[in-house]
Amino acid sequence: MMPIRTTFVAALCVWFSVLAPAVAAEEDSAVKLMRPDCLVGWDHGELPIRGWTIREGRLADSGPSTPLLSGYTLGDFRLRFRWSVTGTARWTIMLPDVASPDQLLLSLHEGPDCGRLLEIGEDLNGLAAGGDCRPSGGKPHTAEVRRQGAKFSLTVDGRLLYEVSIGPNRRFGLGLARRFPLWTDKDEGQAWLSDMTLQEPPGEAIYSGKDLSGWWHPGDINAWGAENGNLVLRKPGGNYIRTKKEYGNFTLSLEYRIQKGGNSGVGIRTPRPGWPSGDGMELQLWDIPRNAPLDKHSAMAIYGNVPPLARADRSGQWNRVVIKADGRMISGWMNGELVQQCNTAFHPELKHRHLKGWIGIQEHGATMEVRNLRVLEAPDGLGLAAWQKPRPPSGATALLDRLMNPERLSLVGRLPGGSVPYLRDLGLDSLPASHPDIPRGWLSAVEYRREQFGWGVHREFDSRPRFQSPQKTIAPGRTEPLLRLDGAGIVHWLKLKADKKVLANNDLWLEVTIDGQKEPAISTPARFWFAPLADQGNFPNFVCTDRGGATNVLAMPFGDGIVIAAANRGQRPIGDVGLIASVEAATEQTRKDVLGRMRLHGVFQPAREGNDRGNELVRLEGAGRWVGVIFDQPADAAMGIASLTIDGQPAIGWASPGLATLLGQAKGDFRTALSGRHGTLAWRYLMLEPVDFQKSLVLKATAKRLGPRLAVFYTRP
């Protein structure tokens, strides 16, 4: 017979052997909410971060501090952390309600009433009094805040202080504060907080481990398959394997293992016909050397746009990924470490991406396997109201946003600007990895945008409605309305669906009539409107690209309808001509802004010589904003800039014996981001430095003989 002591020990060992994996799995599923060296992810409040330090993961206030607001909202959760205080100092855990102005406040301090829980709404309600917390002599306390359905509890130092009832369907944000004004007790001393981790329920499994039910693929879905319960790439040609179901707000968790040097990605919120890196988002998975610099392609980058904060992947091993998509807030963890966090509401490229779509795993030539795919869905919405409040732009951010989003050119009033010295020769050469005045990821986005145009890619599947005309044959001398839109809105891009040969001459014209006016605001040969693409293919720039049709992204606001027509000024019929437009219709919230926008104009002038205005490359009357000029001039013609006169006053720095000041280069064929010359056509877009005028603007060339030209500008409605 086994001795009682031996039996007890054996039973205890069995108990621990059963419990330990469960505890380990639970700990492995937690994620850290802070970086050890910065407060990225906690900088989403109305006030800029002030008065905080964080070193080696230990957070402290270093003086009068502003509240910290995280980029996370939570349903059911378990929040754990360590905290310590001296004297009468306290921590305040803020839990703002997503759907209302109400919030819960939890106070942590030593002494009586530790953990006091209040609800601030129309009234001030005490939900729990808390309990006694004995002074620790400087050692950290532990805390666990837990919410499960209608139950909300607090445990301090392993002792449950209370469990109270709250609304079961409420969702909360998460913030931190010191010296919160609501508490009237004395608050003197220092406070520290560290090791904050979050654990959410794992959600529903989206892969059965047996077959590919619930998934689809645009090609051969059998490139993927199930092996030992894992999703495995069996052969090349896997593309993206995609969920049939579309997801909006969610927490996605999975584990993956990829061959050394392998490249893959997790696609999220992608429309059915779209591609994650351009239409949804791709969180990059890439096994690269540890000493490789962090950039827009590193593991857990938002591909092409936002580099990760750090690397935490393990080469050749299983890696655990958690991705949280919450409104415009995107967060990512690798093996529990916070490595990505971005409020895309203000990112110049990602703010246009879809908020709902498929989830997918990419095949990019590397063998890989994925397991434990789970999604915890969250309610639709944009999260906390504070996340949506615009931050004051710096000159540099305003300039880059305008470069990426040309509709900013139509805003009335002086446009913010600034000096960005690395925008060299209008070619954006040698972009730095970072700049102190520019948010993380913005410079990557500029480079990404330029590259995309070079490949013929733009926001083809953006979330705005599309309007497409039927393809028509246009007889000589005829004008055919192709698109007619009522009300108010903004045409963000216009695509010409026609044979590229129509850009070889001036027979096909575009005519755009805005707000019911008798004369078109834009009347120009299509060749001039899509000049960078005429007789040539794509190249890196910010205005025109070609995928399934020449596309121009200069925005056209309208307040009372817009009609876009094609006219044939040639001698032969032009067949199969159509248009596609991406249109943002005005809403109750945006109507005032849209109606107040300036209207885009294009004034075309034929070749001219021999009179007193023969050398005027551009002449504009009234008040407006000059944003571009396109002209047809023999490349061997001697031509420079004589002067630029704004409201009767000469502008300094424009005169030049050649075209270097206008185009960035003096001669020969070239194509840069915003200017270029190809054959006889030359163009310059002033998105970085538009020129405002109140009465007139005249740009004179040194040549007396000028070919046809188009001036592009905005005027007040």
Buried (B, 14 or more C-beta within 10 A) or exposed (E): EEEEEEEEEEEEEEEEEEEEEEEEEEEEBBBBBBBBEBBBBBBBBEEEBEEBEBEEBBBBBEEEBBBBBBBBBBBBBBBBBBBBBEBEBBBBBBBBBBEEEBBBBBBBBBBEBBBBBBBBEEEEEEBBEBBEBEEEEEEBBBBBBBBBEEEBBBBBBEEEBBEEEBEEEBBBBBBBBBBBEEBEEEBEEEBBBBBBBBBBBBBEEBBBBEEBEEBBBEEEBEBBBBEEEBBBBBEEEBBBBBBEEBBBBBBBBBBBBBBEEBBBBBBBBBBEEBBBBBBBBBBBBBBBEEEEEBEBBBBBBBBBBBBBBBBBBEBEEBBBBBBBBBBBBBBBBBBBBBBBBBBBBBBBBBBBBBBBBBBBBBBBEBBBBBBBBBBBBBEEBBBBEBBBEEBEBBBBBBBBBBBBBBBBBBBEEEBBBBEBEEBEBBBBEEBEEBBEEBBBBBBBBBBBBBEBBBEBBBBBBBBBEEBEBEEBEBEEEBBBEBBEBEBBBBBBBBBBBBEBEBBEBBBBBBBBBBBEEEEBBBBBBBBBBBBBBBBBEBBBBBBBBBBEBBBBBBBBBBBEBBBBBBBBBBEEEBEEBBBBBBBBBBEEEBBEBBBBBBBBBBBBBEEBEEEEEBBBBBBBEEBBBBBBBBBBBEBEEEBBBBBBBBEEEEBEEBBBEBBBBBBBBBEEEBBBBBBBBBEBBBBBBBBBEBBBBEEBBBBBBBBEBBBBBBBBBBBEB
